[in-house]
Amino acid sequence: MNKDFESKAYRDAFVEEFVRTGVAFQIRALRDREKWSQTRLGKKADTTQTVISRLESPDYGNLTVNTLLTLASAFDVALLVRFVSFSDLVRATNKLSPEDLAVPRYNDEKQVAFSVSRSTAAPLLTTHRSKEFSGNRLEGTAEIFAYADARRGTSEKLVALA
Amino acid sequence: MIKLRAFVLDDGLDVVSHWYALFDAQPKVRARLDNIMLHLRQQNREGWRREYYDTLRDGVGEVRFKIFDVNYRPLGSFVPGKEEFTFTYFATKNGDFNPPNAIDIAVARRKLIEKYPNRSRYVVGRWNQS
């Protein structure tokens, strides 16, 4: 952990900046993925281009949970707001690439989860002692997590939606 | 992943260490740059663009952030042919650069590094670089 974390003032500042900068970068990453202009995102979030521009700049952003919820809805992604340990925070600083930040939309997750073929998934599921599943779709949350777990590294974004 | 380097001053200190020492009493400023660089180094080159970065002239670009009405402009250059960025000079900006010749200094240092590669080194122990 960065030795600066020994300072309480720095820790507090880092947490605030991680949220501000992190949200700014993630909105841009999600918007880039959608190929939306700030104006278009503004319309989807029932706000203006100016507000989106400010949210994408850690210099100006006035973040509220309501704003984040509105943006999550516009991108059709989930929002997780919770307290974490500093160890977890530091681990999170290693997952800031555009691919990490541009999380999949609900429909994309669903499509990936249910398009897993039996031939691909069955051996993996077997190693996790998962039960049989029918047809071409995984049955239930446990199986999907098992499949995701078996392919960790390539399918971390596969989230159970069953 | 972009690797980050720093110009080494005549006294052996590098510009990043020097800047962080200057701002030892301003944790918010340090934390902002830390977070921007943690993000930027995990972007590809195309991700280095406004609002957080802008290209200036003669191979020099600026990282951009504002705290307490001060526009901070750490200047630097991408290393030709490598996924590396070298900080060469830390300026501020209020309309004009402070100091006014900040870009010229950054350009001169970029050229110096090209001629003498040991005038820069990797930033270690910061921005998750080991």
Chai-1 contact restraints between the chains, C-beta under 6 A:
chainA,res_idxA,chainB,res_idxB,connection_type,confidence,min_distance_angstrom,max_distance_angstrom,comment,restraint_id
A,A9,B,P27,contact,1.0,0.0,6.0,A-B,restraint_1
A,Y10,B,P27,contact,1.0,0.0,6.0,A-B,restraint_2
A,A13,B,P27,contact,1.0,0.0,6.0,A-B,restraint_3
A,A13,B,K28,contact,1.0,0.0,6.0,A-B,restraint_4
A,A13,B,A31,contact,1.0,0.0,6.0,A-B,restraint_5
A,F14,B,A31,contact,1.0,0.0,6.0,A-B,restraint_6
A,E17,B,A31,contact,1.0,0.0,6.0,A-B,restraint_7
A,E17,B,R32,contact,1.0,0.0,6.0,A-B,restraint_8
A,E17,B,N35,contact,1.0,0.0,6.0,A-B,restraint_9
A,F18,B,N35,contact,1.0,0.0,6.0,A-B,restraint_10
A,T21,B,N35,contact,1.0,0.0,6.0,A-B,restraint_11
A,T21,B,I36,contact,1.0,0.0,6.0,A-B,restraint_12
A,F25,B,H39,contact,1.0,0.0,6.0,A-B,restraint_13
A,S57,B,E51,contact,1.0,0.0,6.0,A-B,restraint_14
A,D59,B,K66,contact,1.0,0.0,6.0,A-B,restraint_15
A,T93,B,L38,contact,1.0,0.0,6.0,A-B,restraint_16
A,L96,B,L38,contact,1.0,0.0,6.0,A-B,restraint_17
A,L96,B,H39,contact,1.0,0.0,6.0,A-B,restraint_18
A,L96,B,Q42,contact,1.0,0.0,6.0,A-B,restraint_19
A,S97,B,Q42,contact,1.0,0.0,6.0,A-B,restraint_20
